[in-house]
Amino acid sequence: MPQKDTSKAILEAAEQLFSERGFAETSLRTITARAGVNLAAVNYHFGSKKSLIHAVFAGFLTPFTARLRSELSLYEESLADEPAELRYLLGIVFNTALLTCADQPERLNRFMRLLGLAYTQGQGHIKRYLNREYGEDFASFSDLLRRSMPELSAEELYWRFHFMLGAVMFTFSGVDTLKAMAEHDVGRLAQTSDVIDLLLPFVAGGMQVPAQLPVAFAGREVSGAS
């Protein structure tokens, strides 16, 4: 197998297995067995399991951030000194993600599962890698996000962003199952683009809703809680 094909086979097998089983639960031997290569090929092309994990993330994020960088730059130029519009900003991100995986839509589902695993499995090296390689692009998006909601404190914006990210990861990591359920329960076959159209106002609304919890509620037990 040519070197380029070997590297691609390893990456495809790793992406599938990591998203199915998790990072810690997937051994290099399992990956090489699915890819049809020997263990030495992983060491030759990637050097280590951590580097392979990083390469899997780069396979999605490098083309995604390249597209996003261009789209955000055009949007920022159009704003001049005006605040960003949150729903439009999020629409840019969602549509860019779809375009990045246009030839393989299932890859978006897998990437969202991988992103969720990076949060839940304590893979600190992934966060450091993402900050190092894509931090500048994430910072550009964060600046526009702050401009769209200047009334929020940095702490509140932080939490709302992660709540939104959780909803997005849940939706896209299981979008095929959700669409099948909706077809059965609602009687309509939805496309992924339809799901985005429904998700966008929901997450934008959640990000922008005014904080209404009274200060006196802080620390109080919920009524009926044991």
Sequence and secondary structure as in RCSB ss.txt:
>XXXX:A:sequence
MPQKDTSKAILEAAEQLFSERGFAETSLRTITARAGVNLAAVNYHFGSKKSLIHAVFAGFLTPFTARLRSELSLY
EESLADEPAELRYLLGIVFNTALLTCADQPERLNRFMRLLGLAYTQGQGHIKRYLNREYGEDFASFSDLLRRSMP
ELSAEELYWRFHFMLGAVMFTFSGVDTLKAMAEHDVGRLAQTSDVIDLLLPFVAGGMQVPAQLPVAFAGREVSGA
S
>XXXX:A:secstr
  HHHHHHHHHHHHHHHHHHH STT  HHHHHHHHT  HHHHHHHTSSHHHHHHHHHHHHHHHHHHHHHHHHHHH
HHHHTTS   HHHHHHHHHHHHHHHTTT THHHHHHHHHHHHHHHTT HHHHHHHHHHHHHHHHHHHHHHHHH T
TS HHHHHHHHHHHHHHHHHHHHTHHHHHHHHHHHHS    HHHHHHHHHHHHHHHHHS     GGGTT   TT 
 
